[in-house]
Amino acid sequence: MSPAQQPDPTSGARPGTGVGAHAERKDEHVRLAMSLHEPGKQTPWADVGFLHHALPGTDVDAVDLSTTVLGSRWQAPVYVNAMTGGTEATGRLNAGLAEAAGAAGLAIASGSQHVALRDASREDTFTVIRRQAPQAFVLANVGPTVSPEQAARAVEMLQADALQVHVNVAQEVPMPEGDRDFSGWAERIGAITEAVGVPVVVKEVGFGLSRRSVDQLVPLGVAAVDVAGNGGTDFVAIETSRRQDGAYRDLVGWGQSAALCLLECLHTQAGELPVQVLASGAVRTPLDVVRGLALGARAVGASGHFMRTLTESGPEALFRELVSWKEQLRGIMALLGAGRVAELARTDLLVTGATAERARLLGVDLGALARRSS
């Protein structure tokens, strides 16, 4: 049976998988995710540092933050990544996120639109993104379980410029009502890529994309990948907290960090990738963004941190933070002697800690990264 002929995955076959239950889970996910984003918590990005050079020869005001992603010019190499939607409460969150992102000139991705594909009355909790950010680069969002027609509908719903297809096996396994058959996901992604008229980005949801995974995606026609590593919102922790039996709790922390994914995907002897690479996962500061860019990401996304700012302080505070991040990106890039985003690829990186140990096992030459400016 071809992907397009498979039964509609939106018809709930298991208890707790109806539209109402799915929507309630959205609100629960937001509440549980916020509990994981405590200010000051160290993340895997701390393993990536820079060798300081005292004469960078740069001008902060002359730093160019623009980058080209999926054929479009972005004002800055940072974006508000996929989060939520589907309920009245999450619709208000999407409105606030989009308002701030649009005003700050940043791209924004929707949360999974599955619930709106099942129930058209919930579309407004997603379409508010485009209404609040009419000029922004917007990414729609579905999983590989939808049909190609549903994926195209998700893009149309948001008048989206691109489509994220999220892969989340490590979330589905411990989820009490989660999917259990992942055997046809690659073929379904290929069918979605052919059906939608916009670039497709395949993203993890916080467990990391290995080089092998990315290599499997390349022949499917995807335009980019978002490695979306661990250390931030942990959906294993979220889903196991919803269980009564304690199962799968030893999987909390599963996966690879975004930094390790970038190192494996872009700094081994496996060869260049013919797709663009984006990064997200545990991004909480402008320095984390610069770390990701220096490791080779075209742009870097943040989710949980921005959601926390929005829920605690409102859209205006989030807008001010996004503007501040752009200003800080210019300052950090000038400090590193990089007048453009591409020049961060010549900065000297000092990778240490657990990330260094794992990168060496994967064949990364960390010494070469520390001497890139020579």
N, C-alpha and C positions, 0 to 999 in steps of 0.2 A: 504493500500500500504506500503510495507516494505521500509526502508531507501534506500536500494540498487535499488529499483524499481522506486523511485520518480524521477520526471523530473530533468534534469541536471540544477542545480541552477546557473550554469555559463552562461546560455543563458539569456541575459538581457530582462526582461519582462516589465520593467518600464523605462521611459525616464531617460537618464543619467546613465544607468547601463551597457553600452557597454564597450568593452575592452579599447577603447581610453579614455572614460570618467573615467573609473576606474583608469587608469594609471595617468591621469592628477590629479585625487584626491590624489594619493600617494604623488606627489610633493607638492600639497597644504597642505596636512597634516603635512609634514616635516616643511614647513615654519611656519605654525600656531603653531605647537608643540614647536618649538624653542622659540617662543615669550612667552611661559609659564614658561620657565626655566631661571629666572633671578637669578644671583648669590646672595647669602645671604638671599634669601627668606626662611622664617621659614616653616618647614613642621611638620606633626604630629609626626614624630620620636622624636622631641624635648621633648615630654611628657614622654619619657623613659630615665631614668637616672640610675646611678650606685652608690651604697654606697661605698665610697673609704676606702680601708684598706691599711695602710702604709707599711706593711711587706708582700708583696705577695709571696716571696720565689721563684721567677722565674728568668729565664735567657732568654732575648729577642732572642738571637741567637739559643736557643734550642726549641723555640716555633714551633710546627708542625701545619702548616696551612691546611694540606690535609684533605679531607672529601670524603666519599663515597656517590655518588648520582646515582641512577638508575643502581646500580651494577658496576659502574665504579669509579676508584679513580681519583678525581680532585686534582690538585696541590694546589688549594686555594678555599675557600668557597664563591667565588664571580664569577659572570658570566655576560657577555654582553647580555642583554636580547633583545627580539624581537623588531624590529623597522620598517624596510622598504624594498623596492625592487620593481621592475616592470618597471622602467623608466631608461633612460640613466643616469640621475642625481643620482637617488637612487641606481643604480648599482655601481656607483663610491663610494657612501657612504658605501655600503656593503663591497666593496673591502677594504676600509680603516679600517673599523671596524674589519674585519676578519684578516687583516694584523697585526694590533696591538694586538688583542686578541691572535692570534696564537703565536706571538713572546713572549708574556707575559705568555703563558701557561694557558690561561683561556678558559673556555667553551663559546660558542656563539650560540645564537638562531637567526634564520632567521625571517624576517617579513612575513606577510601573503603571501602565494604563489598563491593565487587564480588567479591573473592576468596571471601568467605563465601557469597555468593549462588551461586557456582559449586560450592563444596565445603562442605557443611554441617559437616564436621568442624572447620572453622576458625572457626565462629561464636563459640566461647568466647573468642577473642582480642578480640572486640568486646563480647559480652554482659557481660564483666567490668566494663565501664564502669558499667552500671546497678547491678551488684552492689556495686561499691565506692562508688557515689554514689547511693544509693536515693532521696534527696530532691532531687537536683540537677535543673536544667533541662538535658535532654540532647537534642542534635541528632544525628539519623542522617545518613548521607552516602552519596550515589550520584552518578554522572554521568548525563548525558542519554541515554546509549546503552542504559540498562536499560529494560525494559518497565515499564508502570505497575504490573503485578502484582509485579514484583521490587522496585520502589520501596516499595510497601506492605509487602512482606516485610521490607525493611530497617528500616522504622519499627517493625514488630512485634518484630523481633529485639531491639531495644534498649528497647522500651516508651518510645519517644522522644516528646518533646513537640513536636518540629518536625523538618523534613527539610531538610538542605542539598543542593542540586544543584550540583555543581562543574562549571564550564566551564573547559577547559584546552587550547584549540586550540594556543596557543603552546608548550605542552609536548608535545602529541601529534605536531606536525610534525617536530621533530628526534629524537623517540624512535624508535629503530630498529624497534620492533615496534608503533608507535603507530597510532591510528586515522587514516584518510585521508578519510573522508566525513563532513563536518559540515553537509551541506545540510539535514537535517531536524531539527536540534537544537531550534529554537524550537518546532516542533510537538510534539516529544517532551516538552519541558518542560511545555507546556500539558496534555498528556495525563497526565503524572505529577501535576501540580497537582490535576487533577480526581479522580484515583484515590485519593490518600492523604487520610486524615482529619485531618491536622495542617497547620499553616502551612508553606509552602515558602519557603526562603531560597535565592536563586541567588547563588553566590559564585564569584569568580575564584580562581585558585590562585597569584596573585602577579604578575599582569600588568595589573591594573586594569580596572574597568568604566567605560567612557565614558558620557556622558549619552545618546548615541544608543543604546547597548546597553541601558541601563536603560529608556529609553522603549519599546524593542522588547519588554521583559519585562513591562511593566505590563499590557497586555491579556491576557497569559497567565494572570493570576490569582495571581501570586506575591505573598506578603505582605511580603517584604523582600528587600533585596540587600546583599551584603557586597562592597564595592568591591575589597578585597584587592589592594593595589597592590604595586609592585616595590620593590626595595631590601633585601629580606630573603632568604628562600629563593628561589633562582633556578632554576626547573626546566629552563630552557634550558641553564644551566651544568651542571646535573646530567646531563641527557640527552646533551649533547655530550661530556661526559667519559666516557660509556659507549660512544661510537662510536670506531671505529678509523680512519675516513677524514677526520676533521677538519671534516666538513660542519656548517654552521649555526653555527659558533662566533662569527660576526659578529653573531648575534642575542642574545648574552649582554647582559643589561641591558634587554631589550625591555619596552615597556609604559610605563604611567604610575604614579606613586607614589599611595599612598592619599590623601595631602594634596591632590594635584592633582585626583584624581577627586572628592573632596568639594567642592573649589572649583568644578569644572565642573558637578557635579550639583546643587549647592545654592545657588550664589552667582552664577549668570548670569541673564539675562533669559528663560530658557526656561520659567519657571513652576515652581510647586511640584510635587513628586512625590507621588503618592498611595500610595507604599509607604514603609516604614521603611528607613532607611539605616544599615547597620553598616559598620565599617571595620576593616581589618587589613592586615598587610604591613609588615615592618621595625619592629614595635613592640617596643621593648626596655627602656623605662623607664616609670614612672608618668606622667612629663611627656609622653611620646608619647601616652598614653591621653587626658590632658587636652587636648592639641592636637587630637586627633581629635574629641573631644566638642565643643570650642569651634568646630570647623568644621562641626558639625551632625550628627555620627554619634550614633545612639541608644545605642550601646555599642561598645566597641573590643576586638578579640581579639588575642591573641598566641599564637604557635606555637613557632617555633624557639628563642626565648630560654628558654621554660619547659622545652622538651625538653632543652636543654643543661644547665640546672640539675638536672633529674631524672637525666640520665645521668651527670653528674659527681659529684652529691652525694646523690641519693636522694630519696624521697617526703617525708621529714620536712623536709629543707632546702627543697624546693619549697613545702610548706605554709607554712613560715615566710616565704618570699619573697612568697607570695600575700597573707598577712596584712599584711606590711610594705607591699606595694603599696596595699592599701586604706587603711592609715594615711597613707601619703604622698599619696594622692589627696585625702584630707580636708585635709591641710595645704596642698597646692597650690591647691585650690579656695578655701580660706579666704584665702590670699594674693591671689587674684584677685577677692575680694569676692563669690564665688558660694556661697550657702548650699545650693543645690540644683543638680542637673545642668543643668536647663533654663536656669539663670541664666548659664551659661558662654556662651550665645549672645549675651550683651551685653558680653563682654570685648573689649578692643581688640587686634586681631591685627596683627602686623607680618610680612608675608610677603615674603621676599627670595630672592636666589639664583636658581637655575635654575627653581625652582617659580614664582617671581614672573614670570619671563620667559615661561614657558609659559602661566601663568594669564592674563596680559594678552592673549596671542594668542587665547585662548578667550573673551575678553570679560568677564573678572572685574574688578570695580571694587575694587581693593585699597585705595585711599584710603578708601572707605566702611567697609571692614572695620577699618581703623586707628582709626576714630572712632565705633565702635558704641556706646560708653557715653555719648556726648554727648546 
